[in-house]
Amino acid sequence: MNDTIKSVDLTDRIWNFFASVKLSVIVLLSLAFTSIIGTLIPQNKSSAQYIQQYGESWHGFFEAMNFYDMYSSWWFQLLLALLIVNIIVCSIDRLSATWKIIFPNKPIYKAGRFQKSNWRRSLSTTQGSEDLQKPLTHFMEKHYRHCRVEETDDGYLIYGEKGRWTRLGAYVVHLSILLLVLGVLISSLFGYEGHMNLPVGSTDNIMTLRHSNTRVQLPFELRCDDFSVSHYPSGRAKEYRSELAVIENDTVAVERSLIVNDPIRYKGFSIFQSTYGQIPGDTFSLVLTDNASGLQIEKRASIGDEIDLPGGKGTISIEDYVGNFNFRGRNLGPTYLSMLVPESGSPRPIVLPLQHANFDRMRGGEFTFSIKNIDYNYFTGLQISRDPGIPIVYVSFIIMLLGFLMTFYMSHRQICIEARRTSDTETTIFVSGISPNKRSGANMAVKRVAQKVDHLIKQNPNTQGHIR
């Protein structure tokens, strides 16, 4: 028995914890504070930049706290998850208590509230109240819900209401916030961003994740058909444009120009024009220098070609090109990798960096090699991101607008038509309205109902009415 009570108490405590408004305030303030940190500390820069800006000690602390990629950190995602649970529990806790108020089986009407209402109009007619009861009741049943008639000593009261459901506007806003946070959390957990350098005329489907060497295969291929760049008179790039095609299952799904700030969106992926540059093309000149005579021989070649050395002294082949080549801890920049096969002896790899034409002299030997007259080709730098939470965020904005419309532009209104026989020849009809939120729209509703009642009375040529 005691174990059961303890279990119930623990469940209630957990529920009350997540239903607490204090928890909402703390989580929202925490998110606001951490967002300020994410604004002050630049996100996703290189470690060298951070060390230079903050020093090694602070850099170590910020890196441990994941301040450099804060919106993907586990603790930021935990805050978002906590906010989601808090919104759900708060909404359920309060909605369960107010559901019967919002949708009662039999609403409660109090005549005194209508008689004291500031939104009240009166109408006098020579027609008897008994003759008007049926058409007035029919009108209220047609235009308002929960219509009810109450008899009084000198007449009757006809109640009706509409818009009780608009009280759910606050919960619709809660739902939109829930979806908004959920979309952000999904993007944080399952979204990613990377880059791809795509030379003109080539096709690729492998991108490298941002600040990582991890390579990800896309579910489609990208092909760059052309690239163009225009410049200002100062030489600064004015606009650069890629003619890009998205290919899936050997079929071109999208084909259009890609420029800055005008991304291609395809199946949850966003493809942005990020940068551009030049890379060596297919052909270049290989320069062979005879170290004994100083004689130079220049031959056109391309990657994969095998070139004979003078005097039948072997061959050299250019095997690959790398954009950045590290040699004993030093970055040599763009480099061609080649293989020297002498007439006798073992093959030997040779490094030919473009920025250091005399680099091969250190090797010694009969010949020194270098590369020049390279046919360069443009490449387009693409930034590719997958953001699976974006559709949910868009839906949340639509639902939020609907919630605001329900909350601020619609309201729950109750209308009362009171018919009172004031003399043997005159009946006074009072039209009153109340709104729980004291919205001025109830006054317009009363005015419209009074005009409808006046129209009903005037349909009988033997009667006349006048609204006051």
C-alpha positions in Angstrom: 0.0 0.0 0.0 2.8 2.4 0.9 4.7 1.5 -2.2 1.6 2.4 -4.3 1.3 5.8 -2.6 4.9 6.5 -3.1 4.6 5.6 -6.8 1.6 7.9 -7.2 3.4 10.7 -5.4 6.5 10.3 -7.6 4.4 10.4 -10.8 2.6 13.5 -9.6 5.8 15.2 -8.7 7.3 14.4 -12.2 4.1 15.6 -13.9 4.0 18.8 -11.8 7.7 19.5 -12.5 7.1 19.4 -16.3 3.8 21.3 -16.0 5.5 24.1 -14.0 5.4 27.6 -15.5 8.7 28.2 -13.6 10.3 25.5 -15.7 9.1 27.3 -18.9 10.6 30.5 -17.7 13.9 28.9 -16.8 14.2 27.0 -20.1 13.3 30.0 -22.2 15.8 32.3 -20.3 18.4 29.6 -20.7 17.8 29.4 -24.5 17.9 33.2 -24.7 21.1 33.4 -22.8 22.8 30.6 -24.8 21.6 32.2 -28.1 23.4 35.4 -27.0 26.5 33.3 -26.5 26.1 31.9 -30.0 25.8 35.4 -31.4 28.8 36.8 -29.6 31.1 33.8 -30.3 31.5 33.2 -34.1 30.3 29.7 -35.0 32.1 27.0 -36.9 35.5 28.8 -37.5 38.9 27.2 -37.6 40.7 26.3 -34.3 43.6 28.7 -35.3 41.2 31.6 -35.5 39.7 30.8 -32.1 43.1 30.4 -30.4 44.2 33.7 -31.9 41.1 35.4 -30.6 40.6 33.9 -27.2 43.9 32.2 -26.3 44.5 28.6 -25.7 42.9 28.4 -22.2 39.6 29.9 -23.1 39.7 28.0 -26.4 39.9 24.8 -24.5 37.0 25.7 -22.3 34.8 26.9 -25.2 35.6 23.8 -27.2 34.7 21.5 -24.3 31.4 23.3 -23.9 30.9 23.1 -27.7 30.3 26.9 -27.9 31.8 26.9 -31.4 28.9 24.7 -32.8 26.5 25.6 -30.1 23.2 24.9 -31.9 24.3 21.3 -32.5 25.6 20.7 -29.0 24.0 18.0 -26.7 23.1 20.5 -24.0 21.3 22.8 -26.5 19.4 19.9 -27.9 18.5 18.9 -24.3 17.1 22.3 -23.6 15.0 22.1 -26.7 13.7 18.6 -25.8 12.9 19.9 -22.3 11.0 22.8 -23.7 9.0 20.4 -26.0 8.1 18.2 -23.0 7.2 21.2 -20.9 4.9 22.7 -23.6 3.1 19.3 -24.1 2.6 18.7 -20.4 1.5 22.3 -19.7 -1.0 22.2 -22.6 -2.4 18.8 -21.5 -2.6 19.9 -17.9 -4.5 23.1 -18.6 -6.6 21.9 -21.5 -7.9 18.9 -19.6 -9.2 21.3 -16.9 -10.8 23.7 -19.4 -12.2 21.3 -22.0 -15.6 21.1 -20.3 -15.7 24.9 -20.0 -14.9 25.3 -23.7 -17.3 22.6 -24.9 -20.1 22.2 -22.3 -23.1 20.0 -22.9 -25.4 22.8 -21.6 -24.0 26.3 -21.3 -25.0 28.5 -18.4 -26.7 31.8 -19.2 -27.3 34.4 -16.6 -30.0 37.0 -17.5 -28.5 39.6 -15.1 -25.2 39.7 -17.0 -27.0 40.5 -20.3 -29.2 43.1 -18.6 -26.1 44.9 -17.3 -24.1 44.6 -20.6 -22.7 47.7 -22.2 -23.6 46.2 -25.5 -27.4 46.4 -25.5 -30.0 47.7 -27.9 -33.7 47.9 -27.7 -36.5 47.7 -30.3 -40.2 48.6 -29.9 -43.0 47.0 -31.9 -46.8 46.9 -31.9 -46.7 43.1 -32.5 -47.3 40.8 -29.6 -44.4 39.0 -28.0 -46.1 35.6 -28.5 -46.2 36.2 -32.3 -42.5 37.0 -32.4 -41.3 34.1 -30.3 -41.3 31.5 -33.1 -39.5 33.6 -35.8 -37.0 34.9 -33.2 -36.3 31.4 -32.0 -35.8 30.1 -35.5 -33.4 33.0 -36.2 -31.3 32.2 -33.2 -31.2 28.5 -33.9 -30.0 29.2 -37.4 -27.2 31.6 -36.5 -26.2 30.5 -33.0 -25.5 27.3 -31.1 -27.0 26.1 -27.9 -30.1 28.1 -28.4 -32.4 28.0 -25.4 -35.7 29.8 -24.5 -36.6 30.8 -20.9 -40.0 32.1 -20.0 -40.4 35.2 -17.8 -43.3 36.8 -16.1 -43.8 39.4 -18.8 -42.2 37.7 -21.8 -39.3 35.4 -22.6 -35.5 35.2 -23.1 -33.8 33.5 -26.1 -30.1 32.7 -25.5 -27.5 31.7 -28.1 -23.8 31.7 -28.5 -21.0 31.2 -31.1 -17.2 31.1 -31.2 -16.7 29.2 -28.0 -14.1 27.2 -29.9 -12.0 30.3 -30.3 -10.8 29.9 -26.8 -8.6 27.2 -28.1 -6.5 29.9 -29.9 -4.0 29.9 -27.1 -3.5 26.1 -27.4 -3.1 26.5 -31.2 -0.3 28.9 -30.5 1.2 26.4 -28.1 1.0 23.8 -30.8 2.8 26.1 -33.3 5.6 26.8 -30.8 5.8 23.0 -30.1 6.2 22.3 -33.8 8.7 25.2 -34.2 10.9 23.8 -31.5 10.5 20.3 -32.7 11.6 21.3 -36.2 14.7 23.1 -34.9 15.5 20.0 -32.8 15.1 17.6 -35.8 17.3 19.8 -37.9 19.9 19.9 -35.1 19.9 16.1 -34.7 19.6 14.9 -38.3 20.6 17.9 -40.4 24.1 18.4 -41.7 26.0 20.8 -44.0 29.0 20.3 -46.2 30.8 21.5 -49.3 31.8 20.3 -52.7 34.2 21.7 -55.3 32.8 20.8 -58.7 34.9 21.5 -61.8 33.2 22.6 -65.0 32.1 19.6 -67.0 32.3 17.1 -64.1 29.7 15.2 -62.1 29.9 14.2 -58.5 27.8 13.1 -55.6 30.3 13.2 -52.7 30.5 16.1 -50.3 32.7 16.8 -47.3 31.0 17.7 -44.0 31.8 21.1 -42.6 34.8 21.2 -40.3 35.3 17.5 -40.8 37.0 15.1 -43.2 33.9 13.0 -43.2 32.6 12.4 -46.7 28.9 11.9 -47.4 27.3 10.5 -50.5 24.3 12.4 -51.8 21.2 10.5 -53.1 21.7 12.4 -56.4 24.5 13.7 -58.6 25.4 17.3 -59.4 26.9 18.3 -62.7 28.4 21.7 -63.6 27.9 22.4 -67.2 29.4 25.9 -67.2 30.7 28.7 -65.0 31.0 32.4 -65.6 32.2 35.3 -63.5 31.9 39.1 -64.0 34.1 41.7 -62.3 33.9 45.3 -61.3 36.4 47.8 -62.8 38.4 47.3 -59.6 38.8 43.6 -60.3 36.5 42.4 -57.5 34.0 39.7 -58.4 30.6 41.2 -59.3 28.7 38.0 -59.9 29.5 34.4 -60.4 27.1 31.9 -61.9 27.0 28.2 -62.3 25.0 26.2 -64.8 24.1 23.3 -62.6 22.1 20.1 -63.2 20.7 17.7 -60.5 20.7 14.2 -61.8 18.9 11.3 -60.2 18.5 7.8 -61.7 20.4 9.0 -64.8 17.7 11.6 -65.4 18.1 15.4 -65.1 15.6 16.4 -62.4 16.6 20.1 -62.1 18.7 22.2 -64.5 19.1 25.9 -63.9 21.6 28.7 -63.1 22.9 28.9 -59.6 23.9 32.3 -58.2 24.6 33.7 -54.7 21.5 33.9 -52.4 19.3 31.9 -54.9 19.8 28.3 -53.9 18.5 25.1 -55.6 16.2 23.2 -53.3 15.7 19.5 -54.0 14.2 16.8 -51.8 15.1 18.4 -48.5 18.6 19.6 -49.7 19.6 23.2 -50.3 22.4 23.8 -52.7 24.1 27.3 -52.5 26.6 29.0 -54.6 29.4 29.5 -52.1 32.7 30.3 -53.8 34.7 29.5 -56.9 38.3 29.1 -58.1 40.5 27.6 -60.6 42.1 24.2 -60.8 44.6 22.8 -63.3 43.0 21.4 -66.4 43.9 18.2 -68.3 47.0 19.4 -70.0 50.3 21.1 -68.9 54.0 21.3 -69.9 56.5 19.1 -68.2 60.0 20.7 -68.2 63.0 18.3 -68.1 66.3 20.0 -67.2 69.6 18.1 -67.8 71.6 19.0 -64.7 75.0 18.4 -66.5 74.4 20.6 -69.6 71.5 22.8 -68.4 69.6 21.8 -71.5 65.8 22.0 -71.1 63.2 20.0 -72.9 59.5 20.9 -72.7 56.8 18.4 -73.5 53.0 18.7 -73.4 51.4 16.1 -71.2 48.4 15.2 -69.1 47.8 13.1 -66.0 48.4 9.5 -66.7 50.9 10.1 -69.6 54.2 8.3 -69.6 57.1 10.4 -71.0 60.4 8.9 -72.1 63.6 10.5 -70.8 66.3 11.6 -73.2 68.8 8.9 -74.2 66.5 6.1 -73.1 67.3 6.7 -69.5 63.9 5.8 -68.2 60.4 7.2 -68.1 58.4 9.6 -65.9 54.6 9.6 -65.5 52.4 12.2 -63.9 50.0 10.2 -61.7 47.8 12.7 -59.7 47.2 16.2 -58.6 46.4 17.4 -55.1 45.3 20.9 -54.1 47.4 20.9 -50.9 50.3 18.6 -50.3 52.1 18.3 -47.0 55.8 17.6 -47.1 57.5 17.0 -43.7 54.9 19.2 -42.0 55.0 21.9 -44.6 52.1 22.7 -46.9 53.5 23.0 -50.5 50.1 24.0 -52.0 49.0 22.7 -55.4 51.2 19.7 -56.3 51.5 17.1 -59.1 52.6 13.7 -57.9 54.7 11.7 -60.4 56.7 8.5 -60.6 60.2 8.3 -62.0 61.2 4.9 -63.5 65.0 4.9 -64.2 66.6 2.6 -66.8 68.0 0.6 -64.0 66.9 0.7 -60.4 63.7 1.0 -58.5 60.8 3.5 -59.3 60.9 6.6 -57.3 58.0 9.0 -56.4 58.6 12.7 -57.3 56.8 15.7 -55.9 56.3 18.7 -58.3 54.8 21.6 -56.4 53.5 24.4 -58.6 54.5 27.2 -56.2 58.1 25.9 -55.9 59.5 25.4 -59.4 63.0 24.5 -58.2 61.8 22.1 -55.5 63.0 19.0 -57.4 66.6 20.2 -57.4 67.0 18.9 -53.9 66.5 15.4 -55.1 69.6 15.4 -57.3 70.0 13.0 -60.2 70.6 13.5 -63.9 67.3 15.4 -64.5 65.3 18.0 -62.7 61.6 18.3 -63.4 59.0 21.0 -63.1 55.5 21.9 -64.3 54.4 25.0 -66.2 51.9 26.3 -68.8 49.0 24.7 -67.1 45.5 24.9 -68.7 43.4 26.0 -65.8 39.7 25.3 -65.4 37.1 26.9 -63.2 35.4 25.0 -60.4 32.3 26.1 -58.5 32.3 25.8 -54.7 28.9 24.5 -53.5 27.5 24.6 -50.0 25.0 21.8 -49.5 22.8 21.5 -46.5 20.1 19.0 -45.4 17.6 20.6 -43.0 14.8 18.0 -42.4 13.1 20.2 -39.8 12.3 23.1 -42.3 8.9 21.7 -43.4 7.8 21.4 -39.8 8.9 25.0 -39.1 6.9 26.3 -42.1 3.8 24.4 -40.9 4.4 25.9 -37.4 4.3 29.4 -38.8 1.0 28.7 -40.6 -0.5 27.3 -37.4 0.8 30.2 -35.4 -0.9 32.7 -37.7 -4.1 30.7 -37.3 -3.7 30.8 -33.6 -3.2 34.5 -33.5 -6.2 35.0 -35.8 -8.3 32.9 -33.4 -7.0 34.7 -30.3 -7.0 38.3 -31.4 -9.6 38.6 -34.2 -12.2 36.1 -33.1 -14.0 35.7 -29.8 -16.6 33.7 -27.9 -19.9 35.7 -27.9 -23.2 35.1 -26.2 -26.3 36.8 -27.4 -29.7 37.3 -25.6 -32.9 38.4 -27.2 -35.4 39.5 -24.5 -39.0 40.1 -25.4 -41.0 42.0 -22.8 -44.6 43.1 -23.1 -44.5 46.7 -21.8 -48.2 47.6 -22.6 -51.3 46.2 -24.2 -50.1 47.7 -27.6 -46.3 47.6 -27.4 -43.6 45.0 -27.0 -40.0 45.9 -26.3 -37.3 43.7 -27.5 -33.8 43.9 -26.0 -30.8 42.5 -27.8 -27.7 42.1 -25.5 -24.3 40.6 -25.9 -21.4 39.6 -23.7 -17.9 38.4 -24.5 -15.6 36.8 -21.9 -12.7 38.9 -23.2 -14.8 42.0 -23.4 -14.1 42.3 -27.1 -15.7 45.2 -28.9 -16.7 42.8 -31.7 -19.6 41.8 -29.5 -21.1 45.3 -30.0 -21.1 44.7 -33.7 -22.7 41.4 -33.3 -25.4 42.9 -31.2 -26.0 45.6 -33.8 -26.3 43.0 -36.6 -28.7 40.9 -34.6 -30.8 43.9 -33.8 -31.0 44.8 -37.5 -32.0 41.2 -38.3 -34.8 41.4 -35.6 -36.0 44.7 -37.0 -36.1 43.1 -40.5 -38.1 40.2 -39.2 -40.6 42.6 -37.6 -40.9 44.7 -40.7 -41.7 41.7 -42.8 -45.2 41.9 -41.2 -46.9 44.9 -42.8 -49.2 45.3 -39.8 -46.3 46.0 -37.5 -43.5 48.5 -37.2 -40.3 48.7 -35.3 -37.7 51.1 -34.3 -34.2 50.3 -33.0 -32.8 52.3 -30.1 
